[in-house]
């Protein structure tokens, strides 16, 4: 997975980059074949804005939040992305049809008659 971090109107320092890498690596547990993650951090006067764009196979998710603290803004947008990924993961998992088994259908019908 490719992680790209960029800053608008400020230089992204190394501790913040390490923090972001550590948090983004945890998204691999959803096993949706993540291809790349692009994190844009922006400063506007007293607002800190974090935007995360995630690309996976047949999937593109985006989350954007702002806060007074850059770490908090990133955590909020990461929480939103995790929620979206969890929903998508559940949809893919639930999409597979249930197998129809004749034997269990007959056994259930016999038990209902008794």
C-alpha positions in Angstrom: 0.0 0.0 0.0 1.3 3.4 -1.0 0.9 6.2 1.5 1.4 9.8 0.3 1.4 12.6 2.8 1.4 16.3 1.7 0.9 19.6 3.5 -0.6 22.8 2.2 0.7 26.0 3.6 3.1 24.3 6.0 5.9 21.7 6.2 4.8 18.3 7.6 7.2 17.3 10.3 8.6 13.8 10.8 6.8 12.9 14.1 3.4 13.7 12.4 4.4 11.6 9.4 5.3 8.6 11.6 2.0 9.0 13.5 0.1 9.0 10.2 2.0 6.0 8.8 1.3 4.0 12.0 -2.4 4.7 12.0 -2.9 4.1 8.2 -1.1 0.7 8.4 -3.9 -0.5 10.6 -6.4 -0.1 7.8 -4.9 -3.2 6.1 -6.9 -5.4 8.4 -10.1 -4.9 6.3 -8.5 -6.9 3.5 -10.1 -4.9 0.6 -6.8 -4.8 -1.4 -5.9 -1.2 -0.6 -3.8 0.3 -3.3 -3.0 3.8 -2.1 -3.8 6.4 0.6 -3.4 10.1 0.1 -3.4 12.4 3.1 -3.6 16.1 2.7 -3.0 18.3 5.7 -3.9 22.0 5.5 -3.5 25.0 7.8 -5.9 28.0 7.4 -5.4 30.6 10.1 -6.6 28.7 13.2 -8.2 25.8 11.4 -6.3 22.5 10.8 -7.9 20.5 8.0 -7.2 16.8 7.3 -8.4 15.1 4.1 -7.9 11.3 3.5 -8.5 9.8 0.1 -8.3 6.0 0.0 -8.1 4.0 -3.3 -8.8 0.2 -3.3 -9.9 -2.3 -5.9 -13.2 -0.9 -7.3 -13.5 1.5 -4.4 -12.7 5.2 -3.6 -13.4 6.7 -0.2 -12.9 10.3 1.0 -13.1 11.9 4.4 -12.4 15.5 5.4 -12.5 17.1 8.9 -11.1 20.1 10.6 -10.2 20.9 14.2 -7.9 23.2 16.2 -5.3 20.5 16.5 -3.8 18.7 13.5 -3.6 15.3 15.3 -7.2 15.6 16.3 -8.3 16.6 12.8 -6.4 13.6 11.4 -7.9 11.2 14.0 -11.5 12.4 13.2 -11.0 11.9 9.4 -9.4 8.5 10.0 -12.3 7.4 12.2 -14.7 8.4 9.3 -12.6 6.3 6.8 -12.6 3.3 9.2 -16.4 3.5 9.5 -16.7 3.6 5.7 -14.3 0.7 5.3 -16.1 -1.3 7.9 -19.4 -0.8 6.1 -17.9 -1.7 2.7 -16.2 -4.8 4.3 -19.5 -6.0 5.7 -21.2 -5.4 2.3 -18.7 -7.5 0.5 -18.8 -10.2 3.1 -22.7 -10.3 3.1 -22.9 -10.1 -0.7 -22.1 -13.8 -1.1 -25.4 -15.7 -1.3 -26.4 -18.3 1.1 -26.0 -21.9 0.0 -29.3 -23.8 -0.4 -29.2 -27.2 1.1 -32.0 -29.6 0.4 -31.2 -31.9 3.3 -31.5 -29.2 5.9 -34.8 -28.0 4.3 -36.2 -31.5 4.6 -35.1 -31.9 8.2 -36.6 -28.6 9.1 -39.9 -29.5 7.4 -40.0 -32.8 9.3 -39.3 -31.2 12.6 -42.1 -28.7 11.9 -44.6 -31.5 11.3 -43.8 -33.1 14.7 
